[in-house]
């Protein structure tokens, strides 16, 4: 799955300890059209694409095809939400990607970070 384009960032913090992005989810994202009429929520695949984009930024290289582990969707992401995306290194060369806001944790996944 290619990384999904991330909305314009309000802030970015990139260190050896991890990456944090803050951004507002635009209300006019085409992903909201038809998902679901009258009650739009961000499709989970888009949230995962954003986590992959964050992992690629942290690593400084594209990931290509990866198998995400322990994928969890906790709270839906609504149009206009101000979210924080974080990517932090974990054991075994994996990365933990998380999307959260004042509503709670939206999504999380373990992302393979090492090549080969």
Secondary structure as UniProt FT lines:
FT   STRAND          9..15
FT   TURN            16..17
FT   STRAND          18..24
FT   TURN            27..28
FT   HELIX           30..32
FT   TURN            33..34
FT   TURN            37..38
FT   HELIX           44..59
FT   STRAND          69..73
FT   TURN            79..80
FT   STRAND          82..89
FT   HELIX           91..93
FT   STRAND          94..101
FT   TURN            102..103
FT   STRAND          104..112
//
